[in-house]
Amino acid sequence: MHRILLPVDHSEERAHSQVTYVKSLPDVGNSVEVKILHVFGNEDSIDPKTDESARDPEKIPSVARTKAALEDAGIECEVIKDRHDVVSAIVEQATEHDVDAIVLGGRKRSTAGKVLFGSVTMAVLRNMAIPVVVTGELEE
């Protein structure tokens, strides 16, 4: 079984691009398992006094749609959550779940910006010894 870590933020467009890539893998329904990771951060506006177990990443539309799309394609998946900074969470969860690859969602960039990856992508690339795939946002 090939395990993939799929970090998903609030962008449904990036998540859709990540799912499209995963679904394109050979024999995906029989040989791929996906760990969908959502890292709770400042944008989630959660009361810090709230119990950690009450936070449900599957209530976030991008995460819920990602899980549904993967399951509809017959891909085994599980949603996991983390509260670290994004890079630390990706590195730690990839190691903990012994994944074979990470599929990150890229952001639209200016012409000059396309030469460089974003800070999260660069940090993950520097800290991981496994394949890291960066998908772009899909053109409509």
N, C-alpha and C positions, 0 to 999 in steps of 0.2 A: 504494500500500500504506500502510495506517495502522499506525504503530508505537506500541505501548503498553509502558510499563515497569511491571512488576508486582513490587514489593518484597514478598518473602515471608519471614516469620520462622518461628518454631517452632509457631505456632498454626495447626492444621489448620482450625479453624472460620473464622478470618479468611480464610485462603487459599481455602476453599470459597466464601465470600461474594464474594471478588474474582473467582474463576473464573466464578461464576454471572453476575456483571455482564458480564464480557467475552463470555461465550457469548450474552448477550441482545442484543449489538450487531447491527445490520443487516448482512447479507451477510458475516458474520464469517469463514466458512471461505475466502472468496475475497479479502477485502480487509484482513484484520487479521494482523499479526505481533506476537508478544509476546516481550519480553525479561524473563525471570523473574530477579529479582535477589535473591541472599541475601548479607547482610553478616555476615561472621564477626565475632563479638564475644565478650565475656566468657562468655556463656552456653554457648558451644560447647566450652568446656573442652579446648582443643587445646594441646598442648605447644608453647610458642613456638619451640622448637628444631626443630620439624617443618618440613620444606620446604613452602613455600606451595603448590607444584604438587600436593602429596599431598592437600590438602584438597579434598574432592569434595562440593559442595553437593547433588548428586543423591542422596547417601546420607542426607540429612535427610528424614524422612517427609513433612513438609509440602511440601517442594520437589518430591520425587518424585511425590507424588500430584497436585500442581498441574500438572506437566508432562504426566503421563499423562492427566488430565482434559481438558486443552487439545488434546492430540494426538488423543484419542478423538473430540473434536468437530471434527476436521479443521482445527485452528488451528495455523499454523506457529509454533514457539516455540524459544527457545534459553535455556539456563540460564547466567547469568553470576554471578561472585562478586566481592566486594570486601572489603577489610580496614579501611577508614576508619571513622569514626563514621557512624552510619546516615544522618543528614541529608546530610553531605558526599558519601557514596556515592551516594545517590539523585540529588542534583543533578549530580554528575559523570557518572554513568552515563547519565542522561537527556540530557545535553548530548553526550556522546561518541557515543551511539547515535542521536542526532537523533530522539528520540521525539516523538510528537504529543500524548500524554497520559500521565498517571501514574495508576494505580489503587491506592490505599492501602486497607488493611484497618483499619477502625475497631474500637475496643474498646468493650465494654459499659461504660456510665457510669451514675452515679447521676442522679437527676432534675436536680440542680443542675449536675452535670458535663456534661450534654448540651448546655448552653449554650456550652461551650468545647470546642475540639478539644484533643487531646493535644499535647505539646511537639514531637514529630516532625512531626505533621501541620501544625501552625502554622508551623514552620520551613520545611517544604517549600513551603507556600502562599506564604510571604513571599519565597522565593528562586526561584520558577519563574514564567515568563511564559506557560506552557502550561496547558491544563486539568488540574486535579487532582481526581479523583473519589475520594470517601471512602465505602467501602461499610460497612455495619453488619454485625454478627454476625447470622447467620440464626436466626430463631426456629424451633424444631422443632415 
